[in-house]
Amino acid sequence: MPTYTLRINGTAHDVQADADDTLLSVLRDDLDLTGSRYGCGEGQCGSCTVLVDNRAMRSCVAKVSAVAKAQIVTIEGLATNGVLHPVQQAFLEVEAFQCGYCTSGMVMATVALLRTTPSPTDADIARVLDRNVCRCGTHTRIVRAVHLAAERLRAVTPSAGADGRLGEPALPQVAQEAQR
């Protein structure tokens, strides 16, 4: 069985895995990072969403061999020094969850969205979160949380560059350092 070095939440992890093992199974079973949930196993529900090189990716269909050279951030890696990421804090404040099963995927997809779209419209949010399933029906609170997080990130993040993307603070400090 090959060994892969995965850079997760700013730390390198050597894992033995088959090339076609999913990132989700390695995160949960080998590294005990259980914040990313197993939902459908087909990349359709979004509960397993993580960031791979700053982009939202469904870890239940991502093969370990395909992400071995990438920077991976899970829900566990968003907080910095015990302080929640602004998206996590906004979800908490507006109670944008009920059972919590979808929450980590929604948060990770939102972080990716706000990284590229600092002032999302309701349509932007719906487009990005459309494939993230919430069976509890907290969608209006989720949209409210995304807008609140966006507002807070704009207040603390350097202005968008020529490409319209926000500066680095949208990712946790540990992930930024790992990218260097």
Secondary structure, DSSP 8 states (H G I E B T S, - for coil): --EEEEEETTEEEEEE--TTSBHHHIIIIIS---SS--SSSSS-S-TTEEEETTEEEETTT-BHHHHTTSEEE-GGGT-BTTB--HHHHHHHHTT--SS-TTHHHHHHHHHHHHHH-SS--HHHHHHHHTTS--TT--HHHHHHHHHHHHHHHHHHS----TTS---GGGS-HHHHHHH-
